[in-house]
């Protein structure tokens, strides 16, 4: 599974697995409930699962958002805040 597929599964599919399939929950779009997390992530990249199969353009003009590097030697992202329906559930921001 590519990093992008894993990210999509984690953000949108979790809501769908819980039975919420309204087309907006799990996405940051106007009208969607405010469920989100703020991450401290450095070293962002446009990752592909295999250099021979590139489904995502690495050209910045393509608008493909980068994801954090997740290789074993990379500094892992840290969750700073989570919000559900506008209420802060976790807050590490000082």
For each residue, the residues with C-beta under 8 A, 3 or more apart:
1: 5 6 9 49
2: 5 6 47 48 49 55
3: 6 7 47 49 67 70
4: 7 8 47 56 67
5: 1 2 8 9
6: 1 2 3 9 10
7: 3 4 10 11 67
8: 4 5 11 12 13
9: 1 5 6 12 13 14
10: 6 7 13 14
11: 7 8 14 26 27
12: 8 9 15 16 26 27
13: 8 9 10 16 17 26
14: 9 10 11 17 18 26
15: 12 18 20 21 25 26 35
16: 12 13 19 20 21 26
17: 13 14
18: 14 15
19: 16
20: 15 16 25 26
21: 15 16
22: 25
23:
24: 27 29 31 32 33
25: 15 20 22 32 33 35
26: 11 12 13 14 15 16 20 32 35
27: 11 12 24 32
28: 32 36
29: 24 32
30:
31: 24
32: 24 25 26 27 28 29 35
33: 24 25 84 85 86
34: 83 84 85 86
35: 15 25 26 32 83 84 85
36: 28 82 83
37: 79 80 81 82 83
38: 79 80 81 82 93
39: 68 77 78 79 80
40: 77 78 79 80
41: 44 68 77 78
42: 68 75
43: 68 69 74 75
44: 41 66 67 68 69
45: 66 67 68 69
46: 56 57 58 64 66 67
47: 2 3 4 56 66 67 69 70
48: 2 51 53 54 55 56
49: 1 2 3 53
50: 53
51: 48 54
52:
53: 48 49 50
54: 48 51 57 58
55: 2 48
56: 4 46 47 48 62 64
57: 46 54 62 64
58: 46 54 62 64
59: 62
60:
61:
62: 56 57 58 59
63:
64: 46 56 57 58
65:
66: 44 45 46 47
67: 3 4 7 44 45 46 47 70
68: 39 41 42 43 44 45 74 76 77
69: 43 44 45 47 74
70: 3 47 67 74 76
71: 74
72:
73:
74: 43 68 69 70 71
75: 42 43
76: 68 70
77: 39 40 41 68
78: 39 40 41 92
79: 37 38 39 40 82 90 92
80: 37 38 39 40 91 92 93
81: 37 38 88 90 91 92 93
82: 36 37 38 79 88 89 90
83: 34 35 36 37 86 87 88 89
84: 33 34 35 87 89
85: 33 34 35
86: 33 34 83
87: 83 84
88: 81 82 83 91
89: 82 83 84
90: 79 81 82
91: 80 81 88
92: 78 79 80 81
93: 38 80 81
94:
